[in-house]
Amino acid sequence: MSERWARAALRAYRYAGAAAYPLIGPYVAWRASRGKEDRVRRRERYAGRPRPEGPVIWIHAASVGETIAVVPLVECILDYGVNVVLTTGTVTSAKVADERLGSRIIHQYVPLDLKPAVSRFLDHWRPELAIIAESEIWPMTILELGARNVPQVLVNGRLSDRSFRSWKKRASVAEALFENLAHVVAQSDVDGERFRALGARPVTVSGNLKVDTNPPPVDERALATLQRQIGERPTWAAISTHDGEEAVAAEVHATLHRRHQGLLTIVVPRHPDRADALAAQISGMGLTVARRSKGDRITPDTDILLGDTIGEMGLYLRLTEIAFVGRSLTSEGGQNPLEPAMLDTAVLAGRNVQNFREAYQRLLDRGGAKLVRDRDMLAGAVNFLLTNEAARHEMMAAGAATVDEMRGALQRTLKSLEPYIQPLVVKARLKGANGR
C-alpha cells in the first residue's frame, strides 16, 4: 500500500478510531484486491473457518511469488506441530498454496484492512505469532496486532528504491508502524540498512527465501507433448513480461527467424488476462500465434507460443535454454531471475531490475546473466546465445551455481524466528500430551 494511505489510516485510527477509518480503509482494500480474488470465497475476508486447537501462527504472503517463497518455511513450522493459517490476496496465490501445501494448512484470503474485519479475524484465530512476507504494510492490521501484543515478524523483507524514498519523507509514519514489528528479517544488507533507517529494530539479514525453494513444478505429460511438437527447433523465451515487452519479443523474433530457421519464441505475460489483446497485436505484426490456454497445437508455421496460463512457468522454462525476464525493459523493478537460473537457463534482462538487485548482481558477477539496453541489444544477445552453444551452456551452468551459492536463507530465517516459535512448539507438545 502507498505511504499516503498509510499516513491517512494512522491518523484516522489514532484520532477518530473506527468511525473515521472506514472512509479510507474500503478504498485501500478495494484497490489492493480488485480483479484478483475469488468471488465465491470473498466473505472469507470478513470471517474465518473453524479454529483448530492449540497455538496458531498466522503467515501472510500477498501473491504468487511471496507464497512460493514461504512454502518451505511453512513446511518447517508444520513439522514442529504448530497450526498455520496462511492468508494470501489473489486467486493464483491461493491455487499455489493448495497445490503445494494442501490440507496441511488452513488457507484464507487476507482480511480487509478495516478495523472491524481485522478485529473479527484476530478474535477468531487468536494467533500467537504473525509472520508477514516481503513488503506487505497494512496499517490497521499492524496496529491491531500491536495492540494485542502479538509478535509480528517481517520475513524476506525488502524495500524498493521508490518505497524507501517515500517512507523517508514520512519518517514519523514509518516509525509508528515499524515499531510494532518484533523483528525484521531482510533479504539483503541494503534492505536491512533501509529498515533500520526507518526505525525497525532488531533487523537481521537472511538472504532471499526464494533461493531455497524448489524449481517450479511441471506436468510431465504436457511437457512431453509440447517437446514433441517443437522437435529440434531453436527456442528462446520472454517471461513475466509487462506492457510493451511482448511487442519487443515479437520484434526480436521477426529479426532473428531468418538467421535461425524454425525459431520459436515463447512469450509468457505476467498478467495472462492481457492475452486476447496480445494475441491480436502479435498477429497484426504478421506472426502466427499459438495460445496455450486454448490448447493450440504448435505447428511448423507457429512463430510465437503465447503462454497465457497460470502456474505453468515450470513448463515454459523447460522448453528453452534462454530466458529474458521482464518488467525490466519497458517497466521498472524487474521480476525474479532465480527460477530460470534454477532450471539451467541463461538469463537476460533489461537494466531496470532494482527489486532484485542482489540476485542479479550475483548472477552478473558469476556470468549467469546479462543485462541489455534495448530491443536491438536483446536481439543481439539472443542471437549470440543461439549461435554459440558453448557460451550458452557456460552461462546456464553459472546461473545454477549462483543459486546454489545463495542458498541458506531458510535456515537463517528459522534461527531468527526461533525465540518466537519455540514457546509455541512447547505449548503444542504439552497440549498434545495432555490430550492423550
Sequence and secondary structure as in RCSB ss.txt:
>XXXX:A:sequence
MSERWARAALRAYRYAGAAAYPLIGPYVAWRASRGKEDRVRRRERYAGRPRPEGPVIWIHAASVGETIAVVPLVE
CILDYGVNVVLTTGTVTSAKVADERLGSRIIHQYVPLDLKPAVSRFLDHWRPELAIIAESEIWPMTILELGARNV
PQVLVNGRLSDRSFRSWKKRASVAEALFENLAHVVAQSDVDGERFRALGARPVTVSGNLKVDTNPPPVDERALAT
LQRQIGERPTWAAISTHDGEEAVAAEVHATLHRRHQGLLTIVVPRHPDRADALAAQISGMGLTVARRSKGDRITP
DTDILLGDTIGEMGLYLRLTEIAFVGRSLTSEGGQNPLEPAMLDTAVLAGRNVQNFREAYQRLLDRGGAKLVRDR
DMLAGAVNFLLTNEAARHEMMAAGAATVDEMRGALQRTLKSLEPYIQPLVVKARLKGANGR
>XXXX:A:secstr
  HHHHHHHHHHHHHTGGGTGGGTHHHHHHHHHTTSS GGGGGGGT      SS EEEEE  SHHHHHHHHHHHH
HHHHTT EEEEEESSHHHHHHHHHHHGGGSEEEE   SSHHHHHHHHHHH  SEEEEETT   HHHHHHHHHTT 
 EEEEEE   HHHHHHHHHTHHHHHHHHTT SEEEESSHHHHHHHHHTT  SEEE   GGGGS      HHHHHH
HHHHHTT  EEEEEEE TTHHHHHHHHHHHHTTTSTT EEEEEESSGGGHHHHHHHHHTTT  EEEGGGT    T
T  EEE   SS HHHHHTT SEEEESSSSSSSS    HHHHHTT EEEE S  GGGHHHHHHHHHHTSEEE SSH
HHHHHHHHHHHH HHHHHHHHHHHHHHHHHH  HHHHHHHHHHHHHHHHHHHHHHHHHHH 
